[in-house]
Amino acid sequence: MKQYVGFVKFLLSVTSLVATAIATPSQAATLAISQGELDFTNFSESFAAIERLNQGNTFAFTNGGFVTVQNIDAQTNFITEPPAASTSALSLAFGESKDYFGYSETEAKIIGNFDVEAGRSFYFNFIAALNLETSIDESPAENAGATGDISFLLFNTTDIQEQNSDFISILLANKTNNFAKNPLDFFSLTGNLDTLGNKDFITYQKSANVTLFSEDSQVNFGDNQEFATAFISGSLQRYFANQANLTLVALRKSQVRVTAPEPSMSLALLFMGGLFVGVRRRETGDRSQESGDKKVKSFT
């Protein structure tokens, strides 16, 4: 409950920020927001090792209009006693007038390693929250898009841990889908908003050993002002008959863009738009192949 209240306060602060930014727009405006949070608590085991990565990128171009892009309050934290970890961030893009392009993205990764004795269960609790918003005044002259991905994967790394003690740093630096193992269990909460077309969705997937305590969502698709918000709490629990080394990989990603194109910008927008859509399709496509024993649910 405490984490839920914290997320609501975070949403209210974002609402205040956005209201201040666009309180008295003198010209047509666009807005895109992607906000995500992932918290882990109540681990059954202490961390044998833990590493984290937190990074972001922004890009803005204007030829007479106004555009601003930001990554706000991007954090990735952990404590060892009691073991807990969390990551959160907000990506925002705002544009006004015409002939501009703005893009912002963040990515965080937490990798925790655990030793589990034979005949014990490994478990933890988690909270995942995702908030996406887009707003335009004139369609199709303006366009705004937002995506978010919050997920975790649990791997059995007993054999890798014995062969390569540096594999955690390697995992941190490389794409998880290049890891030559299938996850034991997983959870993902993903969403997309695009004011052009019908690519709006927010959905989650989970493996059989992930139990959900609560799920709440609100969506509005198809208008000039769109939003998709989901809050999910749950736990993972898995029994191990033999001694095992486990690695938990947690991911948090956000991307936003706003555009009001003129002919002079068409080439740049084609390139950046293709990057935006391509990344989203690759990420959602890879997740579907990680486990055949899963549940998928879309919020509507």
Secondary structure, 3 states (H helix, E strand, C coil): CHHHHHHHHHHHHHHHHHHHHCCCCCCCEEEEEEEEEEEEECCCCCCCEEEEEEEEEEEEEECCCEEEEEEEEEEEEEEECCEEEEEEEEEEEEEECCCEEEEEEEEEEEEEEEEECCCEEEEEEEEEEEEEEEEECCCCCCEEEEEEEEEEEEEECHHHHHHCCCHHHHHHHCCHHHCCCCCCEEEEEEEEEECCCCCCEEEEEEECCEEEEEEEEEEECCCCEEEEEEEEEEEEEEEECCCEEEEEEEEEEEEEEEEECCHHHHHHHHHHHHHHHHHHHHHHHHHCCCCCCEEEEECC
